[in-house]
Amino acid sequence: MNATDEQTGVKPTIVLVHGAFADASSWNGVIERLQQQGYTVIAPANPLRGVAADSADSASLLNQIDGPVLLVGHSYGGVVITNAATSAPNVVGLVYVAAFAIDEGETLGEADGHSKDSILSAALVQYRYPSGADGETSVELALNPALLREAMAADLPPEVTALMAATQRPIATAAFSEVSGPAAWRKLPSWTVVATGDKAAGADIIRSMAQRAGAHIVEVEGSHVIMISQPQAVTDVILTAARAVADTRR
């Protein structure tokens, strides 16, 4: 599934994991640019049902990919890649795009709650979804369409954020309360894109986590959905990581 580059050796397959309130199409601008550079790219659907389930889903995919993988996550997708990569020995590097690099024993809810930049909690609304037999339901969270642009995507046109609000995918509260397992960034090289205007995850928390992880940090002016508003800048960081981790064996 991987191409060979004359300068850097075997190119890793790049797997892009989206975050909450989104789907894989949020990576479209990045995917197009990576494909133009000859990379195999996979952007799977993240179920958004909880840390354990979502990480297991991603790990299953990763273990079915032939060759090295560069794993990229946005927002909550950072929690998923942090956990999934520990069960996938072919992952050679991690890229966090406005994403949470949480540590073992932490929860997403606790981490995001410490941000002074985030206004996400005020924009959330609750729904219920069927989660078991006999009519059992659980809580999931979505964004108030009227507040999505301010919280997530202030640097995108209103007509674009209106579409994002209409097509958003809610996330189960289990994603915020489940404890994270061993952190893959403790053993793998990592890169982080800090969106300086991030009011969803909070630029302060993303920067702090990146520093703790020893990640290569690149700050880009823009909102939480920086891969949509600044796809070239995000692509450049991913390409830097891909070249750094490329297997030079022939």
Secondary structure as GFF3:
##gff-version 3
##sequence-region A 1 250
A	DSSP	beta_strand	4	5	.	.	.	ID=ss1
A	DSSP	beta_strand	9	10	.	.	.	ID=ss2
A	DSSP	beta_strand	13	17	.	.	.	ID=ss3
A	DSSP	three_ten_helix	24	27	.	.	.	ID=ss4
A	DSSP	alpha_helix	28	36	.	.	.	ID=ss5
A	DSSP	beta_strand	41	42	.	.	.	ID=ss6
A	DSSP	alpha_helix	51	62	.	.	.	ID=ss7
A	DSSP	beta_strand	69	74	.	.	.	ID=ss8
A	DSSP	alpha_helix	77	84	.	.	.	ID=ss9
A	DSSP	three_ten_helix	85	87	.	.	.	ID=ss10
A	DSSP	beta_strand	91	97	.	.	.	ID=ss11
A	DSSP	alpha_helix	108	113	.	.	.	ID=ss12
A	DSSP	three_ten_helix	120	123	.	.	.	ID=ss13
A	DSSP	beta_strand	124	130	.	.	.	ID=ss14
A	DSSP	beta_strand	137	143	.	.	.	ID=ss15
A	DSSP	alpha_helix	145	152	.	.	.	ID=ss16
A	DSSP	alpha_helix	158	167	.	.	.	ID=ss17
A	DSSP	beta_strand	171	172	.	.	.	ID=ss18
A	DSSP	alpha_helix	174	177	.	.	.	ID=ss19
A	DSSP	three_ten_helix	184	186	.	.	.	ID=ss20
A	DSSP	beta_strand	190	195	.	.	.	ID=ss21
A	DSSP	alpha_helix	203	213	.	.	.	ID=ss22
A	DSSP	beta_strand	216	220	.	.	.	ID=ss23
A	DSSP	alpha_helix	226	229	.	.	.	ID=ss24
A	DSSP	alpha_helix	231	245	.	.	.	ID=ss25
###
